[in-house]
Amino acid sequence: MSDQRNRFPDQIRSLEPFDGPFDAFRLAAEGAEVLFATYPAGTTIEPHQHDTDNVGVITQGELLLTVDGTETRFGPGDWYHVPPRTEHSARFDVATAEIEFWFDPTAPSR
């Protein structure tokens, strides 16, 4: 577990760990997953895509998100969106924390 994960409150740190290519705590919700994620400086996530409709907010540091060949910088308080089945990659030049929402586009509307 990275030291960055310790920045979350006890209630968040008590959630199930996310099993993926970055450190996160997972909160399951109907039709969605909520991840409280941290990335050490220098983390790179290679181009990939997934079926979920993702939105997230940066709480510390910055995300360099590349979608359709265009890189955009997101800092604290900035929200981003990655539609389902959209190839994207990410880079974190500084230690970063975020809250990600992975929505199932096939789930019934609320």
C-alpha positions in Angstrom: 0.0 0.0 0.0 1.4 3.4 -1.0 1.8 6.1 1.6 -0.6 8.2 -0.5 -3.4 5.9 0.4 -3.0 7.0 4.0 -4.3 10.4 3.0 -7.9 9.1 2.9 -10.0 9.0 6.1 -10.3 5.8 8.1 -13.8 5.1 6.7 -12.4 5.1 3.2 -9.3 3.1 4.1 -11.6 0.4 5.6 -13.2 -0.3 2.2 -12.3 -3.2 0.0 -9.0 -2.7 -1.8 -9.3 -2.4 -5.6 -7.5 -5.2 -7.5 -6.1 -3.3 -10.5 -3.1 -1.4 -11.9 -3.2 1.3 -9.3 -3.9 1.7 -5.6 -7.5 2.4 -4.7 -10.3 1.5 -2.3 -13.5 0.2 -3.9 -17.1 1.2 -2.9 -19.6 -0.9 -4.8 -22.9 0.8 -5.7 -25.8 -0.3 -7.7 -24.9 0.2 -11.3 -21.5 1.8 -10.5 -18.2 1.4 -8.7 -16.6 4.2 -6.7 -12.8 4.2 -6.4 -10.7 6.3 -4.1 -7.4 6.1 -6.0 -3.8 7.2 -5.5 -0.9 7.3 -7.9 2.7 7.8 -7.0 4.6 10.4 -9.1 5.7 8.8 -12.3 2.8 6.4 -12.7 1.8 5.7 -16.3 -1.3 3.8 -17.4 -1.0 2.5 -20.9 -3.7 3.0 -23.6 -6.8 0.9 -22.8 -10.5 1.0 -22.9 -13.4 -0.4 -20.9 -17.1 -0.8 -21.0 -17.8 1.6 -18.1 -18.7 5.3 -18.4 -16.1 7.0 -16.2 -16.1 10.3 -14.5 -13.6 11.4 -11.9 -12.5 14.4 -9.8 -8.9 15.1 -8.9 -8.4 15.8 -5.2 -4.7 16.3 -5.1 -1.9 16.5 -7.7 -2.7 16.3 -11.4 -3.8 13.9 -14.1 -2.6 14.1 -17.7 -5.3 12.2 -19.6 -5.0 11.4 -23.3 -8.2 10.7 -25.3 -8.3 10.6 -29.1 -4.6 11.7 -29.2 -5.3 14.9 -27.2 -3.6 15.3 -23.8 -5.5 17.3 -21.2 -4.3 18.3 -17.7 -6.7 18.1 -14.8 -5.8 19.5 -11.3 -7.6 19.6 -7.9 -11.3 20.2 -8.3 -11.3 19.4 -12.0 -13.7 16.7 -13.3 -13.0 14.5 -16.3 -15.1 12.1 -18.4 -14.1 9.0 -20.4 -17.1 7.6 -22.3 -17.5 3.8 -22.6 -15.2 2.0 -25.1 -13.0 5.0 -25.6 -9.3 4.4 -25.8 -7.4 6.5 -23.3 -4.2 6.6 -21.3 -3.1 8.5 -18.2 0.1 9.9 -16.7 0.8 11.2 -13.2 4.0 13.3 -13.0 3.3 14.2 -9.4 1.7 12.2 -6.5 -2.1 12.3 -7.2 -5.3 11.3 -5.6 -8.8 11.2 -7.1 -12.3 9.8 -6.7 -13.5 7.9 -9.8 -17.0 6.8 -10.6 -17.3 3.8 -13.0 -20.9 3.7 -14.2 -22.3 0.6 -16.0 -24.0 2.1 -19.1 -26.3 -1.0 -19.2 -27.7 -0.4 -15.6 -31.3 0.9 -15.3 -31.5 4.6 -14.9 -32.2 6.0 -11.5 
